Amino acid sequence: MNTDPNTYFTEGFGRCSLYQTPECKVHRWEQELLEFRRIILDTGLTEESKWGAPSYSWDGKNICMIGAFKDYCCISFFKGALLKDEEGLLTSPGPNSQSAKLFRTTDVSEVLENEAAIKAYVFEAIEVEKAGFKVQFKDISQHEIPEELEERFENDPNFRSAFEALTPGRQRGYLIHISGAKQSKTRKARIDKWMPVIFEGKGMHDR
């Protein structure tokens, strides 16, 4: 795992199997990512390496991070859902995302054209943290429990207890992941895979 954010730009994303290879997606978007970095650092945020990628914080609070993917690179605002987004430039990472919002791009010129707007988003995100605003997540009871998981609960009460002992955020992550499989056998396989981790009281990203 990268501990120095500079390593991300030279060697790639530390949690990817293509790390330290020319095929790493970071190298596909080098110019765009470097401009993202310059713009964010101009706002005075602190740069660190978290989760294998550069992350930016204010007074110890996470504000945003940058990322590289196959089809785009982005700035991800941790509490983007609370930003006004008057420019209409932010998008959701996926249908189940409740907090983060992304500024996506595939062209460095688009980054430069929107530099002022990106900085405005960063400063607004800082104000959100200063004010202590929090994202109101959907209650865990509003998430449908997959039939395969409910069946496993009925056959193994200890497993149900272990799952219910998890934090709401960890439960939510598992429910979204398991429900996301189209086929029943895949949902069962995902349950089998994560049962030992759930018994350890951990979430999908805690290992």
C-alpha positions in Angstrom: 0.0 0.0 0.0 1.3 3.5 -0.9 2.2 5.7 2.1 3.7 8.5 0.0 1.2 10.3 -2.3 4.1 11.0 -4.8 4.4 7.2 -5.4 0.8 7.2 -6.8 1.9 9.4 -9.7 5.1 7.5 -10.5 4.1 3.9 -9.8 0.4 3.8 -9.8 -2.6 2.8 -7.6 -1.3 0.7 -4.7 -4.4 -1.6 -4.4 -4.4 -2.6 -8.1 -2.9 -5.8 -9.5 -1.3 -3.6 -12.2 0.6 -1.5 -9.7 4.1 -0.6 -10.8 3.3 -1.6 -14.4 2.8 0.7 -17.5 -0.8 -0.7 -17.7 -1.9 0.9 -14.4 -4.8 3.2 -15.1 -3.0 6.1 -13.4 -0.6 6.3 -16.3 -3.5 6.7 -18.7 -4.6 9.9 -17.1 -1.3 11.3 -15.9 -1.8 14.9 -17.1 -5.4 15.1 -15.8 -4.4 13.7 -12.4 -1.5 16.1 -12.0 -3.7 19.0 -12.8 -6.3 17.8 -10.3 -3.5 17.6 -7.7 -2.2 21.1 -8.5 -5.7 22.6 -8.2 -6.5 20.9 -5.0 -3.2 21.8 -3.3 -3.8 25.4 -4.3 -6.8 25.4 -1.9 -4.5 24.6 1.0 -5.7 21.1 1.8 -3.3 18.5 3.3 -2.3 15.7 0.9 -1.9 12.1 2.2 -2.0 8.7 0.8 -5.1 6.7 1.9 -6.6 3.6 0.4 -3.7 3.6 -2.1 -4.5 7.0 -3.7 -3.9 10.7 -2.9 -6.5 12.0 -0.4 -7.0 15.6 0.7 -8.1 16.7 4.1 -8.9 19.8 6.2 -8.2 19.8 9.9 -8.0 16.0 9.8 -11.4 15.7 8.0 -11.5 14.0 4.6 -12.6 16.4 1.8 -11.8 14.7 -1.5 -9.5 12.2 -3.3 -8.5 11.6 -6.8 -8.8 8.4 -8.7 -8.1 6.7 -12.1 -10.4 4.3 -13.8 -10.6 2.6 -17.2 -12.9 5.1 -18.8 -12.2 8.3 -16.8 -10.4 9.9 -13.9 -12.0 11.9 -11.2 -12.0 13.9 -8.0 -14.3 12.3 -5.5 -15.9 14.5 -2.8 -16.6 12.5 0.3 -19.7 14.5 1.2 -20.5 15.6 -2.4 -24.2 15.0 -1.8 -24.2 18.0 0.5 -22.7 20.3 -2.1 -25.1 22.7 -4.0 -23.5 21.8 -7.4 -24.8 24.9 -9.1 -22.5 24.2 -12.1 -24.1 20.8 -12.5 -20.7 19.1 -13.0 -20.9 16.4 -10.3 -22.2 12.9 -10.8 -22.9 9.9 -8.5 -20.4 7.0 -8.5 -23.3 4.6 -8.7 -27.0 4.0 -8.0 -26.4 3.1 -4.4 -24.1 5.9 -3.5 -25.6 8.2 -0.9 -22.7 10.5 0.0 -19.9 10.8 -2.6 -20.1 12.8 -5.8 -17.5 12.9 -8.6 -16.1 15.4 -11.0 -15.2 13.1 -13.9 -13.2 13.8 -17.0 -11.3 12.2 -19.9 -9.6 15.4 -21.1 -7.1 17.7 -19.4 -8.5 20.7 -21.2 -11.8 20.1 -19.4 -10.0 20.1 -16.1 -8.4 23.5 -16.9 -11.6 25.0 -18.2 -13.3 24.1 -14.9 -10.5 25.0 -12.5 -12.4 27.8 -10.8 -15.5 25.5 -10.4 -13.4 22.7 -9.0 -11.8 25.1 -6.4 -15.3 26.3 -5.5 -16.4 22.8 -4.8 -13.4 22.2 -2.6 -14.0 25.4 -0.6 -17.7 24.5 -0.3 -16.8 21.0 0.9 -14.5 22.6 3.6 -17.4 24.8 4.7 -19.6 21.7 5.0 -17.0 20.2 7.4 -16.6 23.4 9.4 -20.4 23.5 9.9 -20.4 19.9 11.0 -23.0 18.8 8.4 -23.5 15.0 8.0 -25.0 13.0 5.2 -28.3 11.4 6.3 -27.9 7.8 5.1 -30.8 5.6 4.4 -31.7 3.5 7.4 -30.4 -0.1 7.1 -34.0 -1.4 7.6 -34.9 0.2 4.2 -32.5 -2.1 2.4 -34.0 -5.3 1.2 -32.3 -8.5 2.5 -31.6 -11.0 -0.4 -33.5 -14.2 -0.1 -30.3 -16.2 0.0 -29.0 -14.2 3.0 -32.3 -14.5 4.9 -32.2 -18.2 4.3 -28.6 -18.4 5.7 -29.7 -16.4 8.7 -32.5 -18.8 9.5 -30.2 -21.8 9.2 -27.4 -20.2 11.3 -28.6 -17.9 14.1 -25.0 -17.2 15.1 -24.4 -15.8 11.6 -27.4 -13.5 12.0 -26.1 -12.3 15.3 -22.7 -11.6 13.9 -24.2 -9.7 10.9 -26.5 -7.6 13.1 -23.6 -6.8 15.4 -21.9 -5.0 12.5 -22.1 -1.2 12.2 -24.9 0.0 9.9 -22.4 1.1 7.3 -20.8 -2.4 7.2 -24.2 -4.0 7.0 -25.2 -1.7 4.1 -22.0 -2.5 2.2 -22.6 -6.3 2.4 -26.3 -5.9 1.4 -25.5 -3.8 -1.6 -22.7 -6.2 -2.7 -24.7 -9.4 -2.3 -27.9 -8.0 -3.8 -25.8 -6.7 -6.8 -25.3 -10.2 -8.1 -27.9 -11.1 -10.8 -27.8 -14.9 -10.2 -28.8 -16.7 -7.0 -25.6 -18.9 -7.2 -23.5 -15.8 -7.3 -25.3 -14.3 -4.3 -24.7 -17.5 -2.4 -21.0 -17.5 -3.4 -20.6 -13.9 -2.1 -22.2 -14.9 1.2 -19.8 -17.9 1.5 -16.9 -15.6 0.7 -17.7 -13.0 3.3 -19.0 -15.1 6.2 -15.6 -15.5 7.9 -15.0 -11.7 7.7 -18.5 -11.0 9.1 -17.8 -13.3 12.0 -14.7 -11.3 12.7 -16.8 -8.2 13.0 -15.2 -6.6 10.0 -16.5 -4.8 6.9 -15.6 -5.5 3.3 -12.8 -2.9 3.3 -11.4 -3.7 6.8 -9.1 -6.5 5.8 
